[in-house]
Amino acid sequence: MATLSQLLELPDLGLTLLQAGQGDPELSWASITELLSLSDYLEGGEIIMTTGLTLSADDPGWLDFVAGLSRARIAAIGFGVGVNHERVPTPLLRAASTYRVALFEIPLPVPFIAVTKAVAGLMRSDELRAARSALQVQLRLLDSARGAQDPAEVLASISQATGRQLALIAGEDRVLASTQGFQADGAELVALDTEGTLRLAIAGSGPLTPEGSSVIAAGAMALGFSVRSDRASDRAERERWELLTGRILSGELPSETAEVLSPGLQLPATLRAVAVQGSPEDISAWRTEPRLGLDRLIGPTEELPGGLAQAWQIIDGARPEAAITRTVQHGLDLVVGREVERNSVPVSARSAASRVGDLPGRSALYAEPRQAQVIWVDRDAPFLEAVLSLGFAGQPGATALSREVLGPLAAPRPGGAGGAGGTGGTGGAGGAGGDSLAAPPSEPAPASDRELLCETLDALFESDGQRGPAAAALGIHRNTLRDRVTRIERLTGRSLASAADRAELWFALRAEELL
């Protein structure tokens, strides 16, 4: 910006400051006039040069002259001496002091046009500096489109260069990133894609310089490139993130692997695993909306019985609200796992998986008004975690334990039989009636029988061991339930009348589900 002090410092002009104004005003232009009232023709920031042709040295009209220029917020008055007045009139000096308007003397033989050219030169130099600065910002912004700069950083760069507050908005009003203090009221919207689903919101008052406009244009291009490259709607890109998310949830890969796939991504100190459930259409719409950063950590969709679908997401552990709100807006139910350290995501996933069964079924999806259900799992389960952790250190410990307890009811494993072998019967010896139980067969039960009997076990645990409510929940007669219990005890070698055996069966079932 060109300022009055820069003009006064030019040695060729020999200008002398007689009265300082308020600060160091910026210059917008220079004008020559002998009119006494011209405030209606000014925009502010001008230098007004005069020789005082229409006023005498002691004329009181100087006060009104300066008052009008003060209201117009001019930068300064330049008075040319030696033409109509040998020196600057005293009333003019007093008026400039009263209204705090800068006043400087232009000596002979310096012509007013020389001052005008000097102001124009300063402004031109300032414009070149601003253009160079804007160009540097534009280059940085466009480079960010090729790299992995976070959109929030791009918005901050634009804001710093333009003084505007900005936000990146997806859909109707979902804010993906914004600068501090952004207010949506009155913001101008710039579409970043042909569909208009992604927009740059620009808020702020006052005129925007051409350089500022060019910075915003470059920033919009950078954001458009960056977001389009990050969109999960691209199948290959989405599949990469699905594969990565699944392996992080299972413990095969550390969560920091996400920073390798996206170098600009910085994972928070804690994470949560979230199970998301709803109709396949809603799940698809939720997962294919524009996403950035950590939001892309979504696992593959799994079709569930009854026309439901389920997916898993990894979110910020300390600040999960934004991700949860976006999911709820799609009418989806979710279970939010425990907050864990970054290298313990499988623990959070297991905690969420233990409560997925509490989510409503498909019929609840069509209730009016639809109220998405959010279940928070923040309670520790140290014994269960201790057992399950055996399966995440290269050891098959937890899996082997569950197979030993469930025997033929255990799910078959790839490359081998699902049964536990002949050792499963030893656990029943300590329980009530253990001696009467036959040793469990070594071969796995047929899949249909296995699922039926495991479902029966779950129903018994859910009903606190009461067989009447369990039979009602299963839709079977009490005698049928009794027959199934007899088969379960025979196949596992454990008695449901024994608290110890019931505890082992419960742990084994949970391990089967969560591993």
VEXTORLUM-318259 format. One record per residue (C-alpha): residue number from 1; residue in one letter; x, y, z. Coordinates in steps of 0.25 Angstrom, whole numbers. Each point is the difference from the previous one (the first is absolute). Layout:
BEGIN
> NUM;A;X;Y;Z
...
END
This chain:
BEGIN
> 1;M;0;0;0
> 2;A;5;14;-3
> 3;T;0;9;12
> 4;L;2;15;2
> 5;S;13;-2;7
> 6;Q;6;-7;-12
> 7;L;-4;12;-8
> 8;L;6;10;10
> 9;E;13;-8;-1
> 10;L;2;2;-15
> 11;P;12;10;0
> 12;D;-3;6;-14
> 13;L;-13;6;5
> 14;G;5;7;12
> 15;L;-13;-1;7
> 16;T;-1;5;15
> 17;L;-10;-6;10
> 18;L;-7;12;8
> 19;Q;-11;-8;7
> 20;A;-1;-15;2
> 21;G;-13;-7;-2
> 22;Q;-5;-13;7
> 23;G;10;-10;-3
> 24;D;7;-2;-13
> 25;P;-11;0;-10
> 26;E;-1;-8;-13
> 27;L;0;7;-13
> 28;S;-11;-3;-10
> 29;W;2;12;-10
> 30;A;5;14;-1
> 31;S;-9;12;-5
> 32;I;2;15;-2
> 33;T;-12;9;3
> 34;E;-3;15;4
> 35;L;-14;-4;4
> 36;L;-5;3;14
> 37;S;-10;-12;1
> 38;L;4;-13;-7
> 39;S;-3;-10;11
> 40;D;-11;-6;-8
> 41;Y;10;-4;-12
> 42;L;10;-7;9
> 43;E;1;-15;4
> 44;G;10;1;11
> 45;G;15;-1;0
> 46;E;3;11;-10
> 47;I;10;11;1
> 48;I;-6;13;-3
> 49;M;9;11;-6
> 50;T;-3;15;0
> 51;T;6;14;-1
> 52;G;-11;6;8
> 53;L;-5;9;-12
> 54;T;-14;3;5
> 55;L;4;3;15
> 56;S;8;11;6
> 57;A;11;-3;10
> 58;D;-9;3;12
> 59;D;-13;-4;-6
> 60;P;-8;-9;11
> 61;G;-5;-8;-12
> 62;W;12;-9;2
> 63;L;-6;-7;11
> 64;D;-12;-4;-8
> 65;F;9;-4;-11
> 66;V;8;-10;9
> 67;A;-13;-5;7
> 68;G;-6;-4;-13
> 69;L;13;-8;-4
> 70;S;1;-6;14
> 71;R;-14;-6;-2
> 72;A;4;-5;-13
> 73;R;12;-8;7
> 74;I;10;6;-9
> 75;A;15;-4;2
> 76;A;6;14;0
> 77;I;0;14;-5
> 78;G;11;5;-9
> 79;F;2;15;0
> 80;G;8;6;-11
> 81;V;7;13;5
> 82;G;5;11;-9
> 83;V;-12;1;-9
> 84;N;-11;7;7
> 85;H;6;-1;14
> 86;E;14;2;4
> 87;R;-2;-9;12
> 88;V;-10;-10;5
> 89;P;-12;8;6
> 90;T;-1;0;15
> 91;P;-15;-3;0
> 92;L;3;-12;-9
> 93;L;11;-5;10
> 94;R;-10;2;12
> 95;A;-11;-7;-7
> 96;A;9;-12;-4
> 97;S;4;-1;15
> 98;T;-14;0;4
> 99;Y;-5;-11;-9
> 100;R;13;-8;0
> 101;V;1;1;-15
> 102;A;14;-2;-5
> 103;L;6;13;-7
> 104;F;13;1;-8
> 105;E;6;11;-7
> 106;I;4;-1;-15
> 107;P;11;10;-3
> 108;L;3;7;-14
> 109;P;3;-4;-10
> 110;V;-5;-14;3
> 111;P;-13;-1;-9
> 112;F;-12;-7;5
> 113;I;0;-10;-12
> 114;A;14;-5;6
> 115;V;-7;-3;13
> 116;T;-11;-7;-8
> 117;K;10;-8;-8
> 118;A;7;-4;13
> 119;V;-13;-5;7
> 120;A;-3;-8;-13
> 121;G;14;-6;0
> 122;L;-1;-4;15
> 123;M;-14;-6;-3
> 124;R;6;-8;-12
> 125;S;11;-5;8
> 126;D;-9;-4;11
> 127;E;-9;-7;-10
> 128;L;12;-8;-6
> 129;R;4;-4;14
> 130;A;-14;-5;3
> 131;A;0;-7;-13
> 132;R;13;-7;3
> 133;S;-5;-4;14
> 134;A;-13;-5;-5
> 135;L;7;-8;-11
> 136;Q;9;-6;11
> 137;V;-13;-4;7
> 138;Q;-6;-5;-12
> 139;L;12;-9;-3
> 140;R;-1;-6;14
> 141;L;-14;-2;-1
> 142;L;1;-7;-14
> 143;D;12;-8;5
> 144;S;-9;-5;12
> 145;A;-9;-6;-10
> 146;R;11;-9;-5
> 147;G;4;-4;14
> 148;A;-8;-4;12
> 149;Q;-2;14;7
> 150;D;-12;-1;10
> 151;P;-12;9;-5
> 152;A;0;7;13
> 153;E;14;5;-3
> 154;V;-4;4;-14
> 155;L;-11;9;6
> 156;A;9;6;10
> 157;S;10;4;-11
> 158;I;-12;6;-8
> 159;S;-5;7;12
> 160;Q;14;6;4
> 161;A;2;6;-14
> 162;T;-14;6;-2
> 163;G;-6;2;14
> 164;R;-12;-8;-3
> 165;Q;-6;-11;9
> 166;L;-2;-13;-8
> 167;A;-7;-14;1
> 168;L;0;-12;-9
> 169;I;-15;-5;0
> 170;A;-5;-13;-5
> 171;G;-15;-3;-3
> 172;E;-9;10;6
> 173;D;7;5;12
> 174;R;11;-10;4
> 175;V;13;7;4
> 176;L;12;-8;-4
> 177;A;10;10;4
> 178;S;0;15;4
> 179;T;8;12;5
> 180;Q;-2;4;14
> 181;G;-12;10;2
> 182;F;-7;-4;-13
> 183;Q;-14;4;0
> 184;A;-9;-5;-11
> 185;D;-10;12;0
> 186;G;2;8;-13
> 187;A;11;-9;-5
> 188;E;3;-1;-15
> 189;L;0;-14;-6
> 190;V;9;-5;-11
> 191;A;-3;-14;-6
> 192;L;13;-9;0
> 193;D;-7;-11;-8
> 194;T;-9;-1;-12
> 195;E;-11;-6;9
> 196;G;0;11;10
> 197;T;2;-10;12
> 198;L;13;7;4
> 199;R;1;15;2
> 200;L;9;10;6
> 201;A;-6;10;9
> 202;I;6;14;1
> 203;A;-4;10;11
> 204;G;5;14;3
> 205;S;-3;14;-3
> 206;G;7;11;-8
> 207;P;5;0;-14
> 208;L;9;-11;-5
> 209;T;12;4;-8
> 210;P;3;-7;-13
> 211;E;12;-7;6
> 212;G;-10;-5;11
> 213;S;-9;-5;-11
> 214;S;11;-8;-7
> 215;V;4;-6;13
> 216;I;-14;-5;3
> 217;A;-1;-5;-14
> 218;A;13;-8;1
> 219;G;-4;-5;14
> 220;A;-13;-5;-6
> 221;M;7;-7;-11
> 222;A;9;-7;10
> 223;L;-11;-4;9
> 224;G;-8;-5;-12
> 225;F;12;-9;-4
> 226;S;3;-5;14
> 227;V;-14;-4;4
> 228;R;-3;-6;-13
> 229;S;13;-9;1
> 230;D;-4;-3;14
> 231;R;-15;-4;-3
> 232;A;-4;-14;4
> 233;S;-10;0;-12
> 234;D;12;-5;-8
> 235;R;-1;-15;1
> 236;A;15;-3;0
> 237;E;3;11;10
> 238;R;-11;-5;9
> 239;E;4;-14;-1
> 240;R;14;3;5
> 241;W;-5;7;12
> 242;E;-10;-11;3
> 243;L;11;-10;0
> 244;L;9;8;9
> 245;T;-11;3;10
> 246;G;-4;-15;0
> 247;R;14;-3;4
> 248;I;2;10;10
> 249;L;-13;-4;7
> 250;S;5;-15;0
> 251;G;13;4;5
> 252;E;8;-5;-12
> 253;L;5;14;-2
> 254;P;3;12;9
> 255;S;-8;12;-1
> 256;E;12;8;-4
> 257;T;-1;-7;-14
> 258;A;-11;10;-4
> 259;E;11;11;0
> 260;V;8;-8;-10
> 261;L;-12;-1;-9
> 262;S;-3;15;2
> 263;P;13;7;4
> 264;G;-8;13;4
> 265;L;-8;-7;10
> 266;Q;3;2;14
> 267;L;-7;-10;9
> 268;P;-5;4;14
> 269;A;6;-6;13
> 270;T;-13;-8;2
> 271;L;-10;-7;-9
> 272;R;-13;-7;1
> 273;A;-6;-11;-9
> 274;V;-14;2;-4
> 275;A;-10;-10;-5
> 276;V;-10;6;-9
> 277;Q;-13;-7;-4
> 278;G;-12;4;-9
> 279;S;-7;-3;-13
> 280;P;10;-3;-12
> 281;E;-5;13;-7
> 282;D;3;9;12
> 283;I;14;-7;3
> 284;S;4;2;-15
> 285;A;-4;15;0
> 286;W;7;2;13
> 287;R;13;-7;-4
> 288;T;1;7;-14
> 289;E;-2;14;4
> 290;P;13;9;-1
> 291;R;10;-3;11
> 292;L;13;5;5
> 293;G;11;-5;9
> 294;L;-4;-9;11
> 295;D;-14;-1;-5
> 296;R;4;-9;-11
> 297;L;4;-11;9
> 298;I;-13;-8;-3
> 299;G;0;-16;-1
> 300;P;-8;-8;-11
> 301;T;-15;-1;1
> 302;E;-5;-13;5
> 303;E;-14;-5;-3
> 304;L;-8;-5;12
> 305;P;-12;-9;1
> 306;G;-13;8;-1
> 307;G;4;10;-10
> 308;L;9;7;9
> 309;A;15;5;-4
> 310;Q;11;3;10
> 311;A;14;7;-2
> 312;W;11;4;10
> 313;Q;7;13;1
> 314;I;12;5;8
> 315;I;-2;14;6
> 316;D;7;10;9
> 317;G;-1;-5;14
> 318;A;0;13;7
> 319;R;-9;8;-9
> 320;P;-10;-10;-6
> 321;E;-12;9;-1
> 322;A;2;5;-14
> 323;A;1;-14;-6
> 324;I;-12;-5;8
> 325;T;-9;12;-4
> 326;R;3;-3;-15
> 327;T;-3;-15;2
> 328;V;-13;4;8
> 329;Q;-4;9;-11
> 330;H;-1;-11;-10
> 331;G;-10;-7;9
> 332;L;10;-11;4
> 333;D;2;-7;14
> 334;L;13;-2;6
> 335;V;8;-5;11
> 336;V;12;8;5
> 337;G;11;-8;5
> 338;R;9;4;12
> 339;E;11;11;-2
> 340;V;13;-7;-1
> 341;E;15;3;-3
> 342;R;3;0;-15
> 343;N;6;-14;0
> 344;S;-12;-6;7
> 345;V;-11;2;-10
> 346;P;-4;-15;0
> 347;V;-3;1;15
> 348;S;-10;12;-4
> 349;A;-6;-9;-11
> 350;R;-2;-12;9
> 351;S;-7;9;10
> 352;A;-9;6;-10
> 353;A;-3;-14;-6
> 354;S;-5;-5;13
> 355;R;-11;10;0
> 356;V;-4;-1;-15
> 357;G;-11;-10;3
> 358;D;-7;11;8
> 359;L;-3;9;-12
> 360;P;-14;0;-5
> 361;G;-4;-9;-12
> 362;R;-4;4;-14
> 363;S;-15;3;4
> 364;A;6;12;9
> 365;L;6;6;-12
> 366;Y;-14;4;-5
> 367;A;-6;5;13
> 368;E;-5;15;-2
> 369;P;6;8;5
> 370;R;13;-7;-2
> 371;Q;10;1;12
> 372;A;14;-6;-2
> 373;Q;5;-7;12
> 374;V;14;2;5
> 375;I;6;-10;10
> 376;W;12;4;8
> 377;V;9;-11;5
> 378;D;10;6;10
> 379;R;1;-11;10
> 380;D;12;-8;2
> 381;A;-1;-15;-1
> 382;P;14;-4;5
> 383;F;-2;-15;1
> 384;L;-6;-1;-14
> 385;E;11;9;-5
> 386;A;11;-9;6
> 387;V;-6;-12;-6
> 388;L;-2;6;-14
> 389;S;14;7;0
> 390;L;6;-14;-1
> 391;G;-4;0;-15
> 392;F;7;12;-4
> 393;A;15;-3;3
> 394;G;2;-10;-11
> 395;Q;-6;-11;10
> 396;P;-13;-8;-3
> 397;G;-2;1;15
> 398;A;-14;6;1
> 399;T;-5;-8;-12
> 400;A;5;-13;6
> 401;L;-6;2;13
> 402;S;-14;3;-6
> 403;R;1;-12;-9
> 404;E;4;-9;12
> 405;V;-12;5;8
> 406;L;-11;0;-11
> 407;G;6;-13;-7
> 408;P;-9;-4;-12
> 409;L;-8;13;2
> 410;A;12;8;-4
> 411;A;1;6;-14
> 412;P;9;-8;-9
> 413;R;13;7;-3
> 414;P;7;1;-14
> 415;G;9;-12;-2
> 416;G;-5;-8;12
> 417;A;-12;-6;7
> 418;G;-8;9;9
> 419;G;0;-10;12
> 420;A;8;1;12
> 421;G;5;-14;0
> 422;G;-1;-10;11
> 423;T;4;10;11
> 424;G;-13;8;0
> 425;G;-6;-10;11
> 426;T;10;4;11
> 427;G;-7;13;3
> 428;G;-13;-7;3
> 429;A;6;-8;11
> 430;G;0;11;10
> 431;G;-15;4;-2
> 432;A;-12;-5;6
> 433;G;-4;-13;-7
> 434;G;13;0;-7
> 435;D;2;-15;1
> 436;S;-13;-3;-7
> 437;L;4;8;-12
> 438;A;5;-8;-12
> 439;A;14;4;-6
> 440;P;-3;10;-11
> 441;P;1;-5;-14
> 442;S;13;4;-7
> 443;E;-7;3;-14
> 444;P;-7;14;-1
> 445;A;-15;0;0
> 446;P;-7;3;-13
> 447;A;-1;15;-3
> 448;S;-15;0;2
> 449;D;0;-7;13
> 450;R;12;9;5
> 451;E;-7;13;-3
> 452;L;-13;-5;6
> 453;L;7;-4;13
> 454;C;9;12;1
> 455;E;-13;9;-2
> 456;T;-6;-8;11
> 457;L;11;2;10
> 458;D;0;15;-3
> 459;A;-15;0;3
> 460;L;2;-7;13
> 461;F;11;10;4
> 462;E;-9;12;-4
> 463;S;-11;-5;9
> 464;D;9;-2;12
> 465;G;-1;-15;-1
> 466;Q;-15;0;1
> 467;R;-5;-11;-10
> 468;G;-15;6;-1
> 469;P;5;13;-6
> 470;A;10;-6;-8
> 471;A;-9;-10;-7
> 472;A;-10;12;-2
> 473;A;11;8;-7
> 474;L;4;-11;-9
> 475;G;-15;-3;-3
> 476;I;1;-15;4
> 477;H;-6;-9;11
> 478;R;7;-2;13
> 479;N;2;-14;-3
> 480;T;7;3;-13
> 481;L;9;9;8
> 482;R;3;-11;10
> 483;D;4;-9;-11
> 484;R;9;10;-6
> 485;V;6;3;14
> 486;T;3;-15;1
> 487;R;7;0;-14
> 488;I;8;12;4
> 489;E;5;-7;13
> 490;R;3;-13;-8
> 491;L;8;7;-11
> 492;T;8;9;9
> 493;G;2;-8;12
> 494;R;-5;11;9
> 495;S;-12;2;9
> 496;L;-9;12;-1
> 497;A;-3;-3;15
> 498;S;14;4;3
> 499;A;4;14;2
> 500;A;14;-3;-4
> 501;D;-4;-7;-13
> 502;R;-10;11;-3
> 503;A;11;11;1
> 504;E;9;-8;-9
> 505;L;-11;-2;-10
> 506;W;-3;15;0
> 507;F;15;4;-2
> 508;A;1;-10;-11
> 509;L;-12;5;-7
> 510;R;5;14;1
> 511;A;14;-4;-5
> 512;E;-7;-7;-12
> 513;E;-8;13;-3
> 514;L;11;10;2
> 515;L;12;-7;-6
END
